[in-house]
Amino acid sequence: MSISTGFGMAQQWAQTHFGHVHLGDVRRTRRVVTLAAGWARQPGASIPRLSQGQAYASKAAYQLLGHVQTTPDAVQQPHRALVSQQLQASGTFLLVEDTTELSWPEAAERRAGLGPVGQGKAYSQGVLLHSLVAAAWPAEDPDPAAKRPALPLLGLLDQQFHVRQPVPEAEKAHPHGGSRPRQGRVRESALWAQSLRAVGRPPAGTRWVVVADRGADIYEHLQQCQAQGLGFVVRAAQDRALVAGPDKTPAGRLFAVARAQPRAGQLRLALRGRPRQPAREVVLQVSFTPVLALRAPQRPGGATGKGEPVPASVVRVWEERGLDATGPGLEWLLLSDQPLSDLAQALRCVRQYTSRWLIEDFHKALKTGLGAEKLQLQTAARLFAAVALLSVVALALVDLREKSRLEPDLPAEAAGLTATELRVLRHQHRRPLTSVHAVWRALAALGGHLGRKGDGPPGWQTLWLGRMSLRLLVEGVQMAAQLLDE
């Protein structure tokens, strides 16, 4: 069961993911379900709009979000338990991990409990949001010639809200850069390993693979993966020293060794657009390195190399550029816990890493689709509780896009729409819509997707807009039926 299963029936979906929240009063549990269902029906709507102008309902929602027991962990507990239960099945699952900044403009009075983030005064209040998202990996390796495989998103396993604190004056005044006082301060890098400790170890016959970008290239994070029996595919950021043998003999540097390996093959990959860089499709070269030993770095109280080295293979992916090309080409150096002996294994690591973009889509859905940074709540406690609810809804929106690609040839009834929604969509589209693929194309058309040859598949935002339009059409049909009955 993916996170968007039953999403079209918002109240039932919300009951599944939040119906067992324990907040000391059953009325608070019902209010959590009501809020989540409202945001599932109307992503991005304000609390007064969800309350349909009823002052009592708005006041009850604000009181709920500000209650001392309404913490993010408490709100998400039943959802996380549901995800964790699905991870006990045999097979391979990806645990995609990343951090993003949430920021809110300064109000007349600063919002209590937030810290400094972002650039400039306009967006100086906020929090670092660190999330761990679970997705199922297919039993059979995807076709190497295909693009990134569609993956069922299961949901959130862990989420942390880290509020930055100003650097203490004692640390600023330390003559040696504040190293001793800094040892007692919680480091942002600790978020990565802390999320892993929250999920434990995989059962026998099951593989959990942590997938993350360069921010996760932290010695303690890789060590934590190893200690818990977790696989990992992490993009290297540090040109680490290598060691060999029990004596930890120096064996060169990571980047030089990886770049010296011969090309083993290639793959085509569609790259999404970035600031100042349009979307494009590239041919990438692939090489891989057998297991290396990454030397432990220096840490307070421990000299360089004192800790145990971390074994890892390396997959290098790079774009060959002509002499007339401007700027460097793409290059990834991916650390993997798996021994690599052939190109197929290396390509699996690459495709698992490309699935990291799911969490970027999640961040975009949370901020853009659901307007988390537009919340008018005035305290950090209320903001964090609301974001915890919105995060689950945001993942369901992203999963709608994944689901549209997973089994396109199934009957239309398997698309997750209610019978009324499907009937209205067929009437509006003026076609029978017999398959899941046809249903999602019709939804995309409602969201503005033109379906031209070069347009590519619809994204989650287009499908979300289509769902919103369909919901309004269904409400209109239902209201018209009620008027005729009067």
Secondary structure, 3 states (H helix, E strand, C coil): CCCCCCCCCHHHHHHHHHCCCCCCCHHHHHHHHHHHHHHHHCCCCCHHHHCCCCHHHHHHHHHHHHCCCCCHHHHHHHHHHHHHHHCCCCEEEEEEEEEEEEEECCCCCCCECCECCCCCCCCCEEEEEEEEEEEEECCCCCCCCCCCCCCCEEEEEEEEEECCCCCCHHHHCCCCCCHHHHHCCCCCCHHHHHHHHHHCCCCCCEEEEEEECHHHCCHHHHHHHHHCCCEEEEECCCCCEEEECCCCEEEEEHHHHHHCCCCCEEEEEEECCECCECCEEEEEEEEEEEEEEECCCCECCECCCCCCCEEEEEEEEECCCCCCCCCCCCEEEEEECCCCCCHHHHHHHHHHHHCCHHHHHHHHHHHHHCCHHHCCCCEHHHHHHHHHHHHHHHHHHHHHHHHHHHCCCCEHHHHCCCHHHHHHHHHHHCCCCCEHHHHHHHHHHHCCCCCCCCCCCCCHHHHHHHHHHHHHHHHHHHHHHHHHHC
